[in-house]
Amino acid sequence: MAKEEQKHGIPALLSFFIPGLGQLIKGDIGKGILIILGMIISSILILIVVGIITTPILWIWNIYDAYNSN
């Protein structure tokens, strides 16, 4: 039997509100910390307009990753 991929709704919901939290809950500590740091940096970059593009992209990817990764 092939290993079935699991979907994880709770980590995705947590990541919706606090980016990186879903990865931390699933045990991906390194990825969760990198996402938190990336969101902080991206939020600061809003001051020079670049963050207006990078912040939503990082936020959406964070939710997608929390839902799909194992």
Residue frames relative to the residue before (quaternion, step in Angstrom):
aa qw qx qy qz dx dy dz
M 1.0000 0.0000 0.0000 0.0000 0.00 0.00 0.00
A 0.4171 -0.6953 0.5290 0.2504 3.53 -1.01 0.82
K 0.5343 -0.6177 0.4707 0.3336 3.51 -1.14 0.67
E 0.3333 -0.7507 0.5389 0.1866 3.55 -0.78 1.05
E 0.3950 -0.6968 0.5414 0.2557 3.55 -0.99 0.84
Q 0.2669 -0.7611 0.5731 0.1451 3.53 -0.97 0.92
K 0.2762 -0.7101 0.6196 0.1884 3.52 -1.16 0.65
H 0.1872 -0.8047 0.5599 0.0626 3.54 -0.98 0.86
G 0.2102 -0.8312 0.5079 0.0830 3.56 -0.12 1.33
I 0.6511 0.5322 -0.3269 0.4313 3.60 0.94 -0.84
P 0.6715 0.4693 -0.3292 0.4696 3.67 0.79 -0.80
A 0.6233 0.5272 -0.3437 0.4641 3.60 1.06 -0.68
L 0.6487 0.5097 -0.3143 0.4697 3.58 0.98 -0.81
L 0.6508 0.5021 -0.3147 0.4747 3.58 0.97 -0.81
S 0.6646 0.5010 -0.2985 0.4671 3.58 1.02 -0.80
F 0.5538 0.5925 -0.3922 0.4340 3.57 1.19 -0.47
F 0.7516 0.3892 -0.2052 0.4915 3.57 0.92 -0.92
I 0.7872 0.0727 -0.0244 0.6120 3.60 0.99 -0.81
P 0.3361 -0.7737 0.4999 0.1964 3.60 -0.19 1.26
G 0.7769 0.3078 -0.2628 0.4823 3.55 -0.91 1.02
L 0.5663 0.6248 -0.3868 0.3732 3.60 1.14 -0.47
G 0.6297 0.5424 -0.3378 0.4419 3.59 1.00 -0.75
Q 0.6507 0.4965 -0.3104 0.4835 3.57 1.01 -0.79
L 0.6365 0.5213 -0.3317 0.4616 3.60 0.99 -0.77
I 0.6471 0.5201 -0.3128 0.4614 3.60 0.97 -0.85
K 0.7016 0.4623 -0.2635 0.4739 3.59 1.01 -0.80
G 0.5942 -0.6041 0.3542 0.3956 3.60 1.26 -0.09
D 0.5374 0.5900 -0.4185 0.4335 3.60 1.25 0.11
I 0.1148 -0.8578 0.4987 0.0473 3.55 0.57 1.23
G 0.6753 0.5043 -0.2980 0.4482 3.59 0.83 -0.96
K 0.6749 0.4862 -0.2917 0.4723 3.56 0.90 -0.94
G 0.6427 0.5323 -0.3215 0.4474 3.59 0.99 -0.82
I 0.6644 0.4890 -0.3004 0.4788 3.58 0.94 -0.87
L 0.6461 0.5142 -0.3247 0.4612 3.60 0.97 -0.79
I 0.6452 0.5071 -0.3264 0.4691 3.59 1.00 -0.74
I 0.6368 0.5187 -0.3290 0.4660 3.58 0.96 -0.82
L 0.6774 0.4765 -0.2912 0.4789 3.59 0.88 -0.92
G 0.6378 0.5321 -0.3215 0.4547 3.58 1.01 -0.81
M 0.6608 0.4950 -0.3087 0.4723 3.58 0.98 -0.79
I 0.6230 0.5260 -0.3432 0.4663 3.60 1.02 -0.72
I 0.6778 0.4799 -0.2891 0.4761 3.57 0.88 -0.96
S 0.6633 0.5080 -0.3037 0.4579 3.57 0.92 -0.89
S 0.6376 0.5211 -0.3236 0.4660 3.58 1.04 -0.74
I 0.6323 0.5084 -0.3245 0.4862 3.58 1.05 -0.73
L 0.6537 0.5328 -0.3083 0.4402 3.59 1.03 -0.78
I 0.4643 0.6555 -0.4585 0.3802 3.60 1.24 -0.14
L 0.5926 0.5946 -0.3582 0.4086 3.58 1.12 -0.64
I 0.7616 0.2770 -0.1839 0.5563 3.60 1.13 -0.52
V 0.6375 -0.6094 0.2681 0.3878 3.54 1.20 0.80
V 0.5699 0.6100 -0.3966 0.3820 3.65 1.02 -0.58
G 0.6542 0.5494 -0.3078 0.4188 3.58 0.99 -0.81
I 0.5406 0.6144 -0.4078 0.4050 3.58 1.19 -0.41
I 0.6944 0.4280 -0.2550 0.5192 3.57 1.16 -0.59
T 0.7366 0.4600 -0.2518 0.4271 3.59 0.78 -1.01
T 0.6275 0.5706 -0.3551 0.3932 3.61 0.96 -0.72
P 0.7024 0.4350 -0.3061 0.4730 3.67 0.73 -0.83
I 0.6190 0.5406 -0.3485 0.4508 3.59 1.05 -0.72
L 0.6726 0.4844 -0.2891 0.4789 3.60 0.90 -0.92
W 0.6476 0.5301 -0.3186 0.4451 3.59 0.98 -0.83
I 0.6765 0.4793 -0.2888 0.4787 3.60 0.91 -0.93
W 0.6480 0.5050 -0.3274 0.4668 3.61 0.93 -0.82
N 0.6114 0.5666 -0.3369 0.4379 3.58 1.04 -0.81
I 0.6730 0.4780 -0.2946 0.4815 3.60 0.91 -0.88
Y 0.6408 0.5271 -0.3140 0.4614 3.59 0.95 -0.91
D 0.6795 0.4942 -0.2877 0.4597 3.58 0.90 -0.94
A 0.6437 0.5128 -0.3310 0.4617 3.60 0.96 -0.79
Y 0.6800 0.4906 -0.2920 0.4601 3.59 1.03 -0.70
N 0.7996 0.3653 -0.1604 0.4488 3.60 0.87 -0.92
S 0.6586 0.5311 -0.3536 0.3990 3.63 0.92 -0.64
N 0.4404 -0.6993 0.5054 0.2480 3.53 -1.22 0.59
